[in-house]
Amino acid sequence: DYFGASEDMLYLEAKQMDVHWHSHANCQSNRSGSNISETQKIVEMTEAMKNLNTTSKCAGFDDCEQFFTQGERDLLMKLPNRDYGSIITRASDEENLFLSLIDIIYAYAYDYRMTIGDPSTESAWTIGKLSSTLSWLDLYDCGNDKPADVLRFGMRRTLIYPYLRYWNMARLVA
């Protein structure tokens, strides 16, 4: 940290911000216990994501039939079905994706905290620079990289690229 960081209004405001995911994380940790390994947490998160309900009612319409005309529905029925289930072929691919997701979420959390929850015109640049997944299309390897390593890489980028570089803020976000 540089001299006078304790007097910087942006830093103090961002440091004191109460982010919305802390209350949710506290509820989850109280429910599930505190001695769960990282691997078990990843497995639970994967199962929870598989159980998400992706079907919903049409927004703003009493009946979903009103959304498309009969001709449009017939055209949609003629489209071939595509199977995207084979994109992830190995369990390691899924773990690699989780590591990349950690990288992107860290960058988002840093920007969210630094902009006090109100994204600015620089938010896309900040998230893109802090996330090596987005800026360099970096692929993490679950055999070599652990979630703690990904966070460490993000913290390093936090101390290199943004206009405001604070060690304490990088630790607070991680």
SULZIHU-V840236 format. One record per residue. RES is the residue in three letters. PHI is phi as a letter, one per 20 degrees, with the letter a starting at -180 (* if undefined). PSI is psi in radians with two decimals (999 if undefined). NEAR is the number of other C-alpha atoms within 10 Angstrom. Layout:
# SULZIHU-V840236
RES:PHI:PSI:NEAR ; RES:PHI:PSI:NEAR
This chain:
# SULZIHU-V840236
ASP:*:2.59:12 ; TYR:e:2.91:9 ; PHE:f:2.30:7 ; GLY:n:0.19:7 ; ALA:f:-0.54:15 ; SER:f:-0.22:11 ; GLU:d:-0.09:9 ; ASP:f:2.06:11 ; MET:f:-0.74:10 ; LEU:f:-0.75:14 ; TYR:f:-0.82:18 ; LEU:f:-0.71:14 ; GLU:f:-0.75:14 ; ALA:f:-0.63:19 ; LYS:f:-0.60:16 ; GLN:e:-0.11:10 ; MET:f:2.39:14 ; ASP:e:1.82:13 ; VAL:e:2.64:14 ; HIS:f:-0.41:9 ; TRP:e:-0.23:9 ; HIS:f:-0.75:10 ; SER:f:-0.67:10 ; HIS:f:-0.72:10 ; ALA:f:-0.67:11 ; ASN:f:-0.70:10 ; CYS:f:-0.74:10 ; GLN:f:-0.74:12 ; SER:f:-0.57:12 ; ASN:f:-0.60:9 ; ARG:f:-0.72:9 ; SER:e:-0.14:10 ; GLY:n:2.81:8 ; SER:d:-0.05:9 ; ASN:d:0.65:7 ; ILE:e:2.35:10 ; SER:f:2.85:9 ; GLU:f:-0.68:12 ; THR:f:-0.73:11 ; GLN:f:-0.68:10 ; LYS:f:-0.71:12 ; ILE:f:-0.73:13 ; VAL:f:-0.76:13 ; GLU:f:-0.69:12 ; MET:f:-0.70:13 ; THR:f:-0.79:14 ; GLU:f:-0.71:11 ; ALA:f:-0.68:10 ; MET:f:-0.60:10 ; LYS:f:-0.48:10 ; ASN:e:0.10:9 ; LEU:f:2.47:8 ; ASN:e:1.96:7 ; THR:e:0.00:6 ; THR:e:2.40:6 ; SER:b:2.89:6 ; LYS:f:2.70:9 ; CYS:f:2.25:12 ; ALA:f:2.25:9 ; GLY:n:0.01:8 ; PHE:c:2.39:10 ; ASP:f:-0.60:10 ; ASP:c:2.23:10 ; CYS:f:-0.34:11 ; GLU:f:-0.42:11 ; GLN:f:-0.27:10 ; PHE:f:-0.81:14 ; PHE:d:2.58:11 ; THR:f:2.93:10 ; GLN:f:-0.69:11 ; GLY:f:-0.70:9 ; GLU:f:-0.70:11 ; ARG:f:-0.71:12 ; ASP:f:-0.72:11 ; LEU:f:-0.72:10 ; LEU:f:-0.63:11 ; MET:f:-0.46:10 ; LYS:e:-0.25:9 ; LEU:f:2.47:8 ; PRO:f:2.58:7 ; ASN:f:2.41:7 ; ARG:d:2.49:6 ; ASP:d:1.99:7 ; TYR:d:0.18:7 ; GLY:f:-0.32:7 ; SER:e:0.11:7 ; ILE:f:-0.80:9 ; ILE:e:1.91:11 ; THR:e:-0.47:9 ; ARG:c:2.77:9 ; ALA:f:-0.56:9 ; SER:f:-0.56:13 ; ASP:f:-0.71:15 ; GLU:f:-0.72:15 ; GLU:f:-0.67:21 ; ASN:f:-0.69:18 ; LEU:f:-0.66:17 ; PHE:f:-0.68:18 ; LEU:f:-0.71:24 ; SER:f:-0.64:23 ; LEU:f:-0.68:15 ; ILE:g:-0.74:19 ; ASP:f:-0.81:27 ; ILE:f:-0.71:20 ; ILE:f:-0.65:17 ; TYR:f:-0.80:23 ; ALA:f:-0.73:28 ; TYR:f:-0.77:21 ; ALA:f:-0.67:18 ; TYR:f:-0.84:24 ; ASP:f:-0.71:25 ; TYR:g:-0.76:20 ; ARG:f:-0.72:22 ; MET:f:-0.46:23 ; THR:e:0.18:17 ; ILE:l:0.66:18 ; GLY:m:0.07:15 ; ASP:d:1.65:10 ; PRO:g:2.53:14 ; SER:d:-3.08:14 ; THR:f:-0.33:7 ; GLU:e:-0.07:12 ; SER:f:-0.75:18 ; ALA:f:-0.72:13 ; TRP:f:-0.80:14 ; THR:f:-0.86:19 ; ILE:f:-0.72:23 ; GLY:f:-0.67:17 ; LYS:f:-0.67:20 ; LEU:f:-0.46:27 ; SER:e:1.95:27 ; SER:f:-0.40:21 ; THR:f:-0.69:19 ; LEU:e:-0.66:16 ; SER:e:-0.62:12 ; TRP:d:0.09:10 ; LEU:l:0.71:10 ; ASP:f:2.35:12 ; LEU:d:2.23:13 ; TYR:e:2.62:22 ; ASP:d:2.03:15 ; CYS:f:-0.32:17 ; GLY:f:-0.55:9 ; ASN:d:-0.61:7 ; ASP:d:2.40:12 ; LYS:d:2.84:16 ; PRO:g:-0.64:18 ; ALA:f:-0.62:13 ; ASP:f:-0.74:14 ; VAL:f:-0.74:21 ; LEU:f:-0.68:21 ; ARG:f:-0.72:16 ; PHE:f:-0.73:15 ; GLY:f:-0.70:26 ; MET:f:-0.67:24 ; ARG:f:-0.77:14 ; ARG:f:-0.55:18 ; THR:f:-0.54:26 ; LEU:e:-0.04:17 ; ILE:d:-0.89:14 ; TYR:e:-0.81:12 ; PRO:f:2.84:16 ; TYR:f:-0.78:9 ; LEU:d:2.03:17 ; ARG:d:1.88:17 ; TYR:c:2.22:18 ; TRP:f:-0.78:14 ; ASN:f:-0.62:13 ; MET:f:-0.69:21 ; ALA:f:-0.73:19 ; ARG:f:-0.65:12 ; LEU:f:-0.70:13 ; VAL:f:-0.70:20 ; ALA:f:999:16
